[in-house]
Amino acid sequence: MGKPLMLQEADDERIESLKKRLNARTKIDVVRSALDLLERDAERTERVARWRKAAGVVAPESRAALRDFRPGSRLRRLD
């Protein structure tokens, strides 16, 4: 069985308004939609943090590889 949730009047009005705008059948459909969005946002934030960490780990090696290619750069020969 579900657990009762105490909502303030203003929150209930917001849910009702969203229910109409989203053509949701029930209030819980609105809440579930909000939870899905929050979950996706949290996953994206975690994924970006992992990308940043990975980029920090490989940055020194990447810089070294770029230095290896710079001496023969055509851009320097154009000056």
N, CA, C and O atoms as a printed pandas DataFrame, in Angstrom:
     atom_number atom_name residue_name chain_id  residue_number  x_coord  y_coord  z_coord
0              1         N          MET        A               1    0.836   -1.184    0.000
1              2        CA          MET        A               1    0.000    0.000    0.000
2              3         C          MET        A               1    0.878    1.244    0.000
3              4         O          MET        A               1    1.982    1.233    0.544
4              5         N          GLY        A               2    0.392    2.295   -0.602
5              6        CA          GLY        A               2    1.145    3.535   -0.688
6              7         C          GLY        A               2    1.267    4.234    0.651
7              8         O          GLY        A               2    0.580    3.903    1.617
8              9         N          LYS        A               3    2.151    5.200    0.678
9             10        CA          LYS        A               3    2.361    5.984    1.891
10            11         C          LYS        A               3    1.719    7.347    1.705
11            12         O          LYS        A               3    1.895    7.980    0.664
12            13         N          PRO        A               4    0.979    7.801    2.702
13            14        CA          PRO        A               4    0.343    9.122    2.574
14            15         C          PRO        A               4    1.404   10.224    2.556
15            16         O          PRO        A               4    2.449   10.114    3.197
16            17         N          LEU        A               5    1.114   11.267    1.819
17            18        CA          LEU        A               5    2.038   12.383    1.674
18            19         C          LEU        A               5    1.295   13.662    2.037
19            20         O          LEU        A               5    0.229   13.947    1.492
20            21         N          MET        A               6    1.857   14.417    2.945
21            22        CA          MET        A               6    1.223   15.671    3.357
22            23         C          MET        A               6    1.709   16.797    2.450
23            24         O          MET        A               6    2.906   17.070    2.372
24            25         N          LEU        A               7    0.778   17.441    1.773
25            26        CA          LEU        A               7    1.102   18.537    0.873
26            27         C          LEU        A               7    0.533   19.836    1.421
27            28         O          LEU        A               7   -0.548   19.859    2.010
28            29         N          GLN        A               8    1.265   20.896    1.220
29            30        CA          GLN        A               8    0.728   22.203    1.558
30            31         C          GLN        A               8   -0.246   22.604    0.460
31            32         O          GLN        A               8   -0.184   22.089   -0.657
32            33         N          GLU        A               9   -1.126   23.510    0.779
33            34        CA          GLU        A               9   -2.169   23.929   -0.163
34            35         C          GLU        A               9   -1.559   24.473   -1.463
35            36         O          GLU        A               9   -2.048   24.177   -2.553
36            37         N          ALA        A              10   -0.502   25.260   -1.339
37            38        CA          ALA        A              10    0.126   25.851   -2.531
38            39         C          ALA        A              10    0.710   24.752   -3.425
39            40         O          ALA        A              10    0.607   24.836   -4.649
40            41         N          ASP        A              11    1.320   23.727   -2.826
41            42        CA          ASP        A              11    1.879   22.628   -3.610
42            43         C          ASP        A              11    0.779   21.838   -4.313
43            44         O          ASP        A              11    0.936   21.420   -5.460
44            45         N          ASP        A              12   -0.333   21.640   -3.612
45            46        CA          ASP        A              12   -1.462   20.923   -4.202
46            47         C          ASP        A              12   -2.010   21.687   -5.405
47            48         O          ASP        A              12   -2.367   21.088   -6.419
48            49         N          GLU        A              13   -2.074   23.004   -5.286
49            50        CA          GLU        A              13   -2.556   23.820   -6.408
50            51         C          GLU        A              13   -1.596   23.749   -7.593
51            52         O          GLU        A              13   -2.026   23.708   -8.746
52            53         N          ARG        A              14   -0.309   23.736   -7.309
53            54        CA          ARG        A              14    0.680   23.614   -8.389
54            55         C          ARG        A              14    0.545   22.274   -9.096
55            56         O          ARG        A              14    0.614   22.204  -10.323
56            57         N          ILE        A              15    0.353   21.218   -8.327
57            58        CA          ILE        A              15    0.196   19.887   -8.918
58            59         C          ILE        A              15   -1.066   19.835   -9.762
59            60         O          ILE        A              15   -1.049   19.285  -10.864
60            61         N          GLU        A              16   -2.148   20.393   -9.269
61            62        CA          GLU        A              16   -3.407   20.421  -10.034
62            63         C          GLU        A              16   -3.229   21.199  -11.334
63            64         O          GLU        A              16   -3.724   20.788  -12.384
64            65         N          SER        A              17   -2.526   22.315  -11.260
65            66        CA          SER        A              17   -2.294   23.126  -12.456
66            67         C          SER        A              17   -1.473   22.341  -13.474
67            68         O          SER        A              17   -1.790   22.334  -14.664
68            69         N          LEU        A              18   -0.420   21.683  -13.003
69            70        CA          LEU        A              18    0.406   20.874  -13.903
70            71         C          LEU        A              18   -0.371   19.685  -14.453
71            72         O          LEU        A              18   -0.179   19.282  -15.600
72            73         N          LYS        A              19   -1.226   19.142  -13.646
73            74        CA          LYS        A              19   -2.044   18.005  -14.091
74            75         C          LYS        A              19   -2.873   18.397  -15.306
75            76         O          LYS        A              19   -2.985   17.630  -16.262
76            77         N          LYS        A              20   -3.447   19.580  -15.266
77            78        CA          LYS        A              20   -4.251   20.063  -16.396
78            79         C          LYS        A              20   -3.362   20.367  -17.600
79            80         O          LYS        A              20   -3.701   20.018  -18.730
80            81         N          ARG        A              21   -2.219   21.022  -17.354
81            82        CA          ARG        A              21   -1.332   21.408  -18.455
82            83         C          ARG        A              21   -0.712   20.204  -19.139
83            84         O          ARG        A              21   -0.493   20.218  -20.350
84            85         N          LEU        A              22   -0.427   19.159  -18.366
85            86        CA          LEU        A              22    0.216   17.966  -18.917
86            87         C          LEU        A              22   -0.790   16.907  -19.365
87            88         O          LEU        A              22   -0.405   15.869  -19.903
88            89         N          ASN        A              23   -2.050   17.166  -19.148
89            90        CA          ASN        A              23   -3.104   16.192  -19.432
90            91         C          ASN        A              23   -2.850   14.870  -18.713
91            92         O          ASN        A              23   -3.075   13.790  -19.258
92            93         N          ALA        A              24   -2.382   14.987  -17.487
93            94        CA          ALA        A              24   -2.119   13.799  -16.679
94            95         C          ALA        A              24   -3.438   13.300  -16.088
95            96         O          ALA        A              24   -4.335   14.090  -15.795
96            97         N          ARG        A              25   -3.544   11.994  -15.919
97            98        CA          ARG        A              25   -4.769   11.423  -15.375
98            99         C          ARG        A              25   -4.888   11.658  -13.878
99           100         O          ARG        A              25   -5.974   11.937  -13.369
100          101         N          THR        A              26   -3.765   11.544  -13.173
101          102        CA          THR        A              26   -3.797   11.666  -11.716
102          103         C          THR        A              26   -2.661   12.569  -11.238
103          104         O          THR        A              26   -1.742   12.900  -11.986
104          105         N          LYS        A              27   -2.759   12.951   -9.972
105          106        CA          LYS        A              27   -1.704   13.766   -9.366
106          107         C          LYS        A              27   -0.399   12.982   -9.295
107          108         O          LYS        A              27    0.680   13.544   -9.481
108          109         N          ILE        A              28   -0.500   11.705   -9.029
109          110        CA          ILE        A              28    0.719   10.905   -8.906
110          111         C          ILE        A              28    1.459   10.816  -10.242
111          112         O          ILE        A              28    2.681   10.669  -10.260
112          113         N          ASP        A              29    0.735   10.904  -11.354
113          114        CA          ASP        A              29    1.394   10.943  -12.661
114          115         C          ASP        A              29    2.271   12.189  -12.780
115          116         O          ASP        A              29    3.363   12.140  -13.347
116          117         N          VAL        A              30    1.782   13.302  -12.240
117          118        CA          VAL        A              30    2.555   14.545  -12.258
118          119         C          VAL        A              30    3.799   14.390  -11.389
119          120         O          VAL        A              30    4.898   14.779  -11.785
120          121         N          VAL        A              31    3.613   13.816  -10.201
121          122        CA          VAL        A              31    4.743   13.633   -9.280
122          123         C          VAL        A              31    5.771   12.681   -9.887
123          124         O          VAL        A              31    6.975   12.922   -9.788
124          125         N          ARG        A              32    5.309   11.613  -10.507
125          126        CA          ARG        A              32    6.240   10.669  -11.130
126          127         C          ARG        A              32    7.006   11.315  -12.275
127          128         O          ARG        A              32    8.196   11.055  -12.453
128          129         N          SER        A              33    6.332   12.153  -13.048
129          130        CA          SER        A              33    7.012   12.873  -14.131
130          131         C          SER        A              33    8.104   13.769  -13.566
131          132         O          SER        A              33    9.202   13.846  -14.118
132          133         N          ALA        A              34    7.801   14.444  -12.468
133          134        CA          ALA        A              34    8.789   15.320  -11.831
134          135         C          ALA        A              34    9.969   14.502  -11.306
135          136         O          ALA        A              34   11.122   14.913  -11.441
136          137         N          LEU        A              35    9.685   13.357  -10.714
137          138        CA          LEU        A              35   10.756   12.497  -10.208
138          139         C          LEU        A              35   11.642   11.989  -11.342
139          140         O          LEU        A              35   12.862   11.905  -11.195
140          141         N          ASP        A              36   11.026   11.650  -12.470
141          142        CA          ASP        A              36   11.809   11.207  -13.631
142          143         C          ASP        A              36   12.769   12.299  -14.094
143          144         O          ASP        A              36   13.934   12.033  -14.389
144          145         N          LEU        A              37   12.259   13.537  -14.154
145          146        CA          LEU        A              37   13.109   14.644  -14.578
146          147         C          LEU        A              37   14.245   14.884  -13.591
147          148         O          LEU        A              37   15.384   15.114  -13.995
148          149         N          LEU        A              38   13.938   14.830  -12.302
149          150        CA          LEU        A              38   14.975   15.015  -11.288
150          151         C          LEU        A              38   16.025   13.913  -11.356
151          152         O          LEU        A              38   17.217   14.171  -11.192
152          153         N          GLU        A              39   15.583   12.699  -11.596
153          154        CA          GLU        A              39   16.504   11.572  -11.711
154          155         C          GLU        A              39   17.433   11.750  -12.909
155          156         O          GLU        A              39   18.637   11.519  -12.805
156          157         N          ARG        A              40   16.871   12.162  -14.049
157          158        CA          ARG        A              40   17.687   12.385  -15.245
158          159         C          ARG        A              40   18.705   13.495  -15.012
159          160         O          ARG        A              40   19.854   13.396  -15.444
160          161         N          ASP        A              41   18.274   14.554  -14.323
161          162        CA          ASP        A              41   19.166   15.668  -14.034
162          163         C          ASP        A              41   20.310   15.224  -13.122
163          164         O          ASP        A              41   21.461   15.601  -13.341
164          165         N          ALA        A              42   19.998   14.433  -12.111
165          166        CA          ALA        A              42   21.029   13.930  -11.192
166          167         C          ALA        A              42   22.008   13.015  -11.932
167          168         O          ALA        A              42   23.216   13.091  -11.707
168          169         N          GLU        A              43   21.498   12.161  -12.803
169          170        CA          GLU        A              43   22.368   11.276  -13.580
170          171         C          GLU        A              43   23.279   12.067  -14.504
171          172         O          GLU        A              43   24.451   11.730  -14.669
172          173         N          ARG        A              44   22.741   13.114  -15.101
173          174        CA          ARG        A              44   23.549   13.958  -15.993
174          175         C          ARG        A              44   24.651   14.653  -15.197
175          176         O          ARG        A              44   25.794   14.718  -15.649
176          177         N          THR        A              45   24.320   15.162  -14.036
177          178        CA          THR        A              45   25.310   15.825  -13.195
178          179         C          THR        A              45   26.427   14.857  -12.815
179          180         O          THR        A              45   27.602   15.221  -12.848
180          181         N          GLU        A              46   26.068   13.640  -12.459
181          182        CA          GLU        A              46   27.075   12.623  -12.121
182          183         C          GLU        A              46   27.929   12.266  -13.332
183          184         O          GLU        A              46   29.140   12.083  -13.209
184          185         N          ARG        A              47   27.299   12.166  -14.505
185          186        CA          ARG        A              47   28.023   11.821  -15.733
186          187         C          ARG        A              47   29.026   12.924  -16.080
187          188         O          ARG        A              47   30.161   12.632  -16.457
188          189         N          VAL        A              48   28.615   14.185  -15.954
189          190        CA          VAL        A              48   29.523   15.300  -16.248
190          191         C          VAL        A              48   30.699   15.291  -15.276
191          192         O          VAL        A              48   31.833   15.562  -15.671
192          193         N          ALA        A              49   30.434   14.979  -14.010
193          194        CA          ALA        A              49   31.524   14.908  -13.028
194          195         C          ALA        A              49   32.519   13.809  -13.404
195          196         O          ALA        A              49   33.728   13.994  -13.268
196          197         N          ARG        A              50   32.015   12.665  -13.878
197          198        CA          ARG        A              50   32.907   11.575  -14.302
198          199         C          ARG        A              50   33.726   12.007  -15.507
199          200         O          ARG        A              50   34.918   11.708  -15.584
200          201         N          TRP        A              51   33.088   12.722  -16.471
201          202        CA          TRP        A              51   33.808   13.201  -17.651
202          203         C          TRP        A              51   34.927   14.156  -17.243
203          204         O          TRP        A              51   36.043   14.065  -17.755
204          205         N          ARG        A              52   34.625   15.073  -16.319
205          206        CA          ARG        A              52   35.633   16.035  -15.870
206          207         C          ARG        A              52   36.818   15.304  -15.221
207          208         O          ARG        A              52   37.980   15.640  -15.454
208          209         N          LYS        A              53   36.496   14.317  -14.416
209          210        CA          LYS        A              53   37.555   13.559  -13.750
210          211         C          LYS        A              53   38.417   12.835  -14.784
211          212         O          LYS        A              53   39.645   12.848  -14.695
212          213         N          ALA        A              54   37.769   12.206  -15.761
213          214        CA          ALA        A              54   38.504   11.491  -16.811
214          215         C          ALA        A              54   39.353   12.457  -17.621
215          216         O          ALA        A              54   40.493   12.144  -17.964
216          217         N          ALA        A              55   38.812   13.619  -17.929
217          218        CA          ALA        A              55   39.579   14.606  -18.699
218          219         C          ALA        A              55   40.791   15.074  -17.907
219          220         O          ALA        A              55   41.856   15.296  -18.483
220          221         N          GLY        A              56   40.644   15.227  -16.605
221          222        CA          GLY        A              56   41.773   15.625  -15.774
222          223         C          GLY        A              56   42.852   14.560  -15.725
223          224         O          GLY        A              56   44.039   14.876  -15.654
224          225         N          VAL        A              57   42.445   13.301  -15.763
225          226        CA          VAL        A              57   43.408   12.201  -15.715
226          227         C          VAL        A              57   44.224   12.119  -17.005
227          228         O          VAL        A              57   45.430   11.879  -16.961
228          229         N          VAL        A              58   43.578   12.315  -18.141
229          230        CA          VAL        A              58   44.278   12.161  -19.421
230          231         C          VAL        A              58   44.906   13.451  -19.930
231          232         O          VAL        A              58   45.645   13.422  -20.914
232          233         N          ALA        A              59   44.634   14.581  -19.287
233          234        CA          ALA        A              59   45.138   15.868  -19.773
234          235         C          ALA        A              59   46.658   15.914  -19.908
235          236         O          ALA        A              59   47.152   16.373  -20.938
236          237         N          PRO        A              60   47.420   15.459  -18.913
237          238        CA          PRO        A              60   48.890   15.534  -19.084
238          239         C          PRO        A              60   49.390   14.735  -20.296
239          240         O          PRO        A              60   50.255   15.206  -21.035
240          241         N          GLU        A              61   48.858   13.553  -20.494
241          242        CA          GLU        A              61   49.273   12.736  -21.642
242          243         C          GLU        A              61   48.844   13.382  -22.951
243          244         O          GLU        A              61   49.569   13.329  -23.945
244          245         N          SER        A              62   47.681   13.983  -22.948
245          246        CA          SER        A              62   47.182   14.653  -24.143
246          247         C          SER        A              62   48.079   15.847  -24.497
247          248         O          SER        A              62   48.409   16.060  -25.663
248          249         N          ARG        A              63   48.466   16.621  -23.476
249          250        CA          ARG        A              63   49.361   17.759  -23.720
250          251         C          ARG        A              63   50.704   17.284  -24.290
251          252         O          ARG        A              63   51.256   17.904  -25.199
252          253         N          ALA        A              64   51.213   16.192  -23.750
253          254        CA          ALA        A              64   52.492   15.653  -24.241
254          255         C          ALA        A              64   52.366   15.224  -25.698
255          256         O          ALA        A              64   53.270   15.471  -26.496
256          257         N          ALA        A              65   51.265   14.592  -26.047
257          258        CA          ALA        A              65   51.067   14.169  -27.441
258          259         C          ALA        A              65   50.967   15.380  -28.358
259          260         O          ALA        A              65   51.504   15.361  -29.466
260          261         N          LEU        A              66   50.299   16.417  -27.919
261          262        CA          LEU        A              66   50.190   17.626  -28.740
262          263         C          LEU        A              66   51.551   18.296  -28.926
263          264         O          LEU        A              66   51.845   18.822  -30.000
264          265         N          ARG        A              67   52.381   18.276  -27.877
265          266        CA          ARG        A              67   53.733   18.848  -28.004
266          267         C          ARG        A              67   54.546   18.099  -29.052
267          268         O          ARG        A              67   55.360   18.695  -29.757
268          269         N          ASP        A              68   54.324   16.795  -29.153
269          270        CA          ASP        A              68   55.046   16.005  -30.147
270          271         C          ASP        A              68   54.697   16.429  -31.565
271          272         O          ASP        A              68   55.537   16.341  -32.460
272          273         N          PHE        A              69   53.493   16.878  -31.778
273          274        CA          PHE        A              69   53.059   17.243  -33.125
274          275         C          PHE        A              69   53.341   18.704  -33.457
275          276         O          PHE        A              69   53.348   19.062  -34.635
276          277         N          ARG        A              70   53.569   19.547  -32.478
277          278        CA          ARG        A              70   53.747   20.975  -32.720
278          279         C          ARG        A              70   54.971   21.351  -33.551
279          280         O          ARG        A              70   54.859   22.256  -34.378
280          281         N          PRO        A              71   56.114   20.725  -33.390
281          282        CA          PRO        A              71   57.285   21.184  -34.152
282          283         C          PRO        A              71   57.055   21.191  -35.664
283          284         O          PRO        A              71   57.638   22.026  -36.356
284          285         N          GLY        A              72   56.258   20.324  -36.181
285          286        CA          GLY        A              72   56.025   20.289  -37.620
286          287         C          GLY        A              72   54.760   21.010  -38.040
287          288         O          GLY        A              72   54.261   20.804  -39.147
288          289         N          SER        A              73   54.245   21.845  -37.170
289          290        CA          SER        A              73   52.975   22.513  -37.457
290          291         C          SER        A              73   53.099   23.457  -38.645
291          292         O          SER        A              73   54.046   24.240  -38.722
292          293         N          ARG        A              74   52.163   23.388  -39.552
293          294        CA          ARG        A              74   52.140   24.285  -40.714
294          295         C          ARG        A              74   51.777   25.703  -40.306
295          296         O          ARG        A              74   52.144   26.663  -40.984
296          297         N          LEU        A              75   51.058   25.835  -39.201
297          298        CA          LEU        A              75   50.655   27.176  -38.756
298          299         C          LEU        A              75   51.866   28.042  -38.422
299          300         O          LEU        A              75   51.865   29.243  -38.693
300          301         N          ARG        A              76   52.899   27.438  -37.835
301          302        CA          ARG        A              76   54.095   28.216  -37.508
302          303         C          ARG        A              76   54.870   28.594  -38.775
303          304         O          ARG        A              76   55.531   29.632  -38.808
304          305         N          ARG        A              77   54.793   27.779  -39.787
305          306        CA          ARG        A              77   55.533   28.069  -41.018
306          307         C          ARG        A              77   54.862   29.162  -41.837
307          308         O          ARG        A              77   55.488   29.727  -42.734
308          309         N          LEU        A              78   53.598   29.472  -41.547
309          310        CA          LEU        A              78   52.911   30.517  -42.309
310          311         C          LEU        A              78   53.354   31.907  -41.917
311          312         O          LEU        A              78   53.209   32.840  -42.707
312          313         N          ASP        A              79   53.891   32.075  -40.721
313          314        CA          ASP        A              79   54.319   33.404  -40.267
314          315         C          ASP        A              79   55.501   33.938  -40.995
315          316         O          ASP        A              79   55.956   35.045  -40.706
